[in-house]
């Protein structure tokens, strides 16, 4: 078995583990810091909205020897607006200018033809009206809002309202960070960006639901025992699915990284940046939030219940009693004492289990002399 596979098996059996729930304030602080940075970037720099959202024109020229930088200068001089120029595979150029109307587009077309020494009739101009772009933006926000509402309703029915709240917070966390990164980097926001956002939200939700499902299964009849608190079980639910979450995230990030760094950076296919950046940042943020935010937040909310408070008191009292009597107590990944685990208990985040002493000295033979 590989080292990672062996680690995953030991995590699942509860032989090793890390106390994510105990250190939750650290993860909350990191998330708050990143979120504040994203919000500041969004407020200061704003989003670079594509022409699909604010209107404009796209000019596609025939094959030309004009460089991308020269075409940007020509387009900005002719329009008075910032221009985005991309070189296509056949040697032609794609010039995108936002915030212009039909009358301006005709004048810009003529100016580009003169500066680039090409026939004006061979320049293909596509116009997007600002009203149509506004409608697209509104539909995108409506779709995102409907998605979030349906997610909360489903999780509240399938699990409980506390898990629904935790998942909602994790999703908002992922959206805010992704949008903030777009503002800081300055990449253009297009319909592909919206598609990428919805994709990573679905992925993040899937990863969170896997942990929630394990937590729901292991907390059945939790009040009938005095060995584990709700936080203990939440912690071992994270650990038992930790390697799986890491594996799926890495596998998902590899092709997205190829799109972003090789396709968009090395090959210059700028059209890939709008969707690949949202996928890359969102997948990483979603994996982080499902492990460090969602489940610890559920444990926080559950531990406020009177029933869970009473259970914690009973568990801690039993552990203290066992320590006073000098019993050997298993410990979790952070070195905290835990109660002895019954043979049929679910995997826990504990240290090596103590082996019971042998009841006989030989196999099927008593220790005394045979008469």
PyMOL commands that set and color helices and strands:
alter all, ss='L'
color gray80, all
select helices_A, chain A and resi 3-13+24-45+51-54+68-79+102-116+120-122+130-158+161-185+191-218+222-224+230-240+242-266+270-302+306-324
alter helices_A, ss='H'
color red, helices_A
select strands_A, chain A and resi 48-49+56-60+83-87+93-98+124-128+188-189
alter strands_A, ss='S'
color yellow, strands_A
deselect
rebuild
show_as cartoon
